[in-house]
Amino acid sequence: MISVEGLYYSYSHDENYAVEGISFEINEGEILGFLGPNGAGKSTTQKVLTGLLPLQKGKVFIAGEDIMKVSKSFYNRIGVSFEQPNVYMKLTGYENLKFFASMFDVPTEDPYELLRLVGLEDAANMKAKEYSKGMLQRLVFVRSLINRPMIWFLDEPVSGLDPTAAAQIKELIKHKKEEGVTIFLATHNMHVAEELCDRVAFINAGKIILIDTPRNLKLRYGERLVRVEYKSNGKIKRELLSMTETADIEKLNTLISSGKLETIHSMEASLEDIFIKVTGRELV
Ligand SMILES: Nc1ncnc2c1ncn2[C@@H]1O[C@H](COP(=O)(O)OP(=O)(O)OP(=O)(O)O)[C@@H](O)[C@H]1O
């Protein structure tokens, strides 16, 4: 559904690249997460893919269309949600959605229904300038659904939202995926990436370092550890043992056969642990 090959972008039109030779594909109905710290190149990639920035170098095909020569109908098929709320402050939430809907020539969603989906139904007739930051973010988010897009670009969809609002937004994203929507999701939040994404691309300094399912990333790069509790001289001792180091494996076997083992839990590396391991950088 989305195919990107050798994409470069430089704001200064020189060798100083914000995005440097990235390639990836997103299949129909798949959520691909772009996981990386601030300045990694996530938003720049999203902007080039959605036509907000011109394609300087590389090939991008979206739903079969070369983005160098997209038709007008291309914009009917994509939805874009931004990290920074960019709405008309003097218009109400409802008017913002109604106005945005008028820019498409395909059937659009009912603004009230969209506002209801993100708990803004009571604020429908309030001017956007009276909205809180989280409310504005939810408004921008549902605005991106107005044209019923089949390809959806989301930049930090839940950052800064309270847990209830974040859960609501995540459920909506899962629901859209089930409907077959193809989703590009940029985030620096490993929990969001892990919960929502079929595959995750680690992006750092403009380059994709790894791309795979969260499970495969953990199996391939996460150190496998077990946390054990066992009896020793009448007391409970806790220890972390590696599943790859011989001495630790022997110790675990001894604990099991001696009957001293009280509890055992496998410990998974987090996506952030793996990100740090392969890039040397933290996500935040
Ligand atoms: N308008 C701009 N002009 C010049 N440089 C820019 C501009 N926007 C971004 N950059 C630079 O491009 C690089 C990639 O930034 P980008 O915004 O794509 O990163 P990001 O991963 O989306 O991070 P963030 O979450 O902070 O937006 C950074 O070095 C950033 O400083």
The ligand as a MOL file (V3000), in Angstrom:
LIG
                    3D

  0  0  0     0  0            999 V3000
M  V30 BEGIN CTAB
M  V30 COUNTS 31 33 0 0 0
M  V30 BEGIN ATOM
M  V30 1 N 11.5150 23.1950 9.2060 0
M  V30 2 C 12.7430 22.7250 9.4510 0
M  V30 3 N 13.8400 23.4010 9.0410 0
M  V30 4 C 15.0790 22.9130 9.2580 0
M  V30 5 N 15.3400 21.7450 9.8960 0
M  V30 6 C 14.2950 21.0350 10.3380 0
M  V30 7 C 12.9410 21.4850 10.1430 0
M  V30 8 N 12.1100 20.5600 10.6930 0
M  V30 9 C 12.9020 19.5960 11.2000 0
M  V30 10 N 14.2020 19.8740 10.9930 0
M  V30 11 C 15.3470 19.0420 11.3910 0
M  V30 12 O 15.2490 17.8010 10.7340 0
M  V30 13 C 15.6250 16.7390 11.5950 0
M  V30 14 C 14.4870 15.7470 11.7180 0
M  V30 15 O 13.3970 16.3960 12.3830 0
M  V30 16 P 11.9510 15.7600 12.4980 0
M  V30 17 O 11.0290 16.8240 12.9760 0
M  V30 18 O 11.6280 15.0390 11.2460 0
M  V30 19 O 12.1970 14.6910 13.6570 0
M  V30 20 P 11.1520 13.8860 14.5090 0
M  V30 21 O 11.6910 12.5100 14.6150 0
M  V30 22 O 9.8010 14.0270 13.9510 0
M  V30 23 O 11.2120 14.5660 15.9210 0
M  V30 24 P 10.0900 15.4160 16.7060 0
M  V30 25 O 9.2720 14.4030 17.3880 0
M  V30 26 O 10.8960 16.2680 17.6230 0
M  V30 27 O 9.3520 16.1990 15.6630 0
M  V30 28 C 16.0380 17.3810 12.9040 0
M  V30 29 O 17.4270 17.5500 12.9040 0
M  V30 30 C 15.3320 18.7150 12.8660 0
M  V30 31 O 16.0510 19.6760 13.5990 0
M  V30 END ATOM
M  V30 BEGIN BOND
M  V30 1 1 1 2
M  V30 2 1 2 3
M  V30 3 2 2 7
M  V30 4 2 3 4
M  V30 5 1 4 5
M  V30 6 2 5 6
M  V30 7 1 6 7
M  V30 8 1 6 10
M  V30 9 1 7 8
M  V30 10 2 8 9
M  V30 11 1 9 10
M  V30 12 1 10 11
M  V30 13 1 11 12
M  V30 14 1 11 30
M  V30 15 1 12 13
M  V30 16 1 13 14
M  V30 17 1 13 28
M  V30 18 1 14 15
M  V30 19 1 15 16
M  V30 20 2 16 17
M  V30 21 1 16 18
M  V30 22 1 16 19
M  V30 23 1 19 20
M  V30 24 2 20 21
M  V30 25 1 20 22
M  V30 26 1 20 23
M  V30 27 1 23 24
M  V30 28 2 24 25
M  V30 29 1 24 26
M  V30 30 1 24 27
M  V30 31 1 28 29
M  V30 32 1 28 30
M  V30 33 1 30 31
M  V30 END BOND
M  V30 END CTAB
M  END
